[in-house]
Amino acid sequence: MFDPQGGVLNQTLIVVENEKGNVVRAIKTNELGKFVTSPLPSGRYAIKVPKTPFSFATMKIELTGKEMEELEIRSK
């Protein structure tokens, strides 16, 4: 997770919502700006960054039961 200048954003809240808009995970990034969540069932999810001074687009992902590659999230 990075700010517009490429700086790492640690302790930033990440929210994962299911298709119905229900929060299924809430995690904070570590000192490297990375986060890991426990496994989720297959389906479509939205990854949001709700509380930060920077602007982030909602990321839409679809899980299919396989391990996902690392995502890079950058603010606008």
C-alpha positions in Angstrom: 0.0 0.0 0.0 1.5 3.3 -1.1 0.8 7.0 -1.1 1.0 9.1 -4.3 4.7 9.6 -3.9 5.4 5.9 -3.4 5.8 6.1 0.4 4.7 3.0 2.4 1.5 3.3 4.3 1.7 1.2 7.5 -1.1 0.6 10.0 -3.6 1.6 7.3 -7.1 0.0 7.6 -8.1 -2.3 4.7 -11.8 -3.5 4.5 -12.9 -6.5 2.5 -16.6 -6.6 1.6 -18.6 -9.4 0.0 -21.0 -8.9 -2.9 -23.8 -7.9 -0.5 -21.6 -5.1 0.9 -21.0 -6.8 4.2 -17.6 -6.5 5.8 -16.0 -9.9 5.9 -12.4 -8.8 6.9 -10.8 -5.7 8.4 -7.0 -5.7 8.5 -4.2 -3.2 9.0 -1.1 -3.0 6.8 2.3 -3.8 8.4 5.4 -1.7 8.5 6.1 -2.7 4.8 2.6 -1.6 3.7 1.5 -5.2 3.2 -1.5 -7.1 4.6 -2.6 -10.7 4.6 -6.1 -12.0 5.4 -7.3 -15.4 6.4 -8.8 -17.5 3.5 -12.1 -16.4 2.1 -14.6 -18.5 0.2 -14.7 -18.3 -3.5 -16.7 -15.3 -4.7 -16.5 -11.6 -5.6 -15.2 -9.1 -3.1 -14.4 -5.4 -2.9 -11.2 -4.1 -1.2 -11.6 -0.6 0.3 -9.4 1.8 2.1 -11.9 3.8 4.2 -9.9 6.0 6.6 -6.9 7.7 5.1 -6.1 11.2 4.0 -5.4 9.7 0.5 -7.9 8.7 -2.1 -8.1 5.0 -3.1 -10.3 3.4 -5.8 -12.3 0.4 -4.7 -10.6 -2.8 -6.0 -12.9 -5.6 -7.2 -11.6 -9.1 -7.1 -12.9 -12.6 -7.7 -11.6 -15.5 -5.7 -11.8 -19.0 -7.2 -10.2 -21.2 -4.5 -6.7 -20.6 -5.6 -4.0 -18.5 -3.9 -4.0 -14.9 -5.2 -1.0 -13.1 -6.4 0.1 -10.0 -4.5 -1.9 -6.9 -5.2 -0.3 -3.4 -5.3 -2.6 -0.7 -4.0 -1.6 2.9 -4.7 -3.5 6.1 -3.9 -4.6 8.4 -6.6 
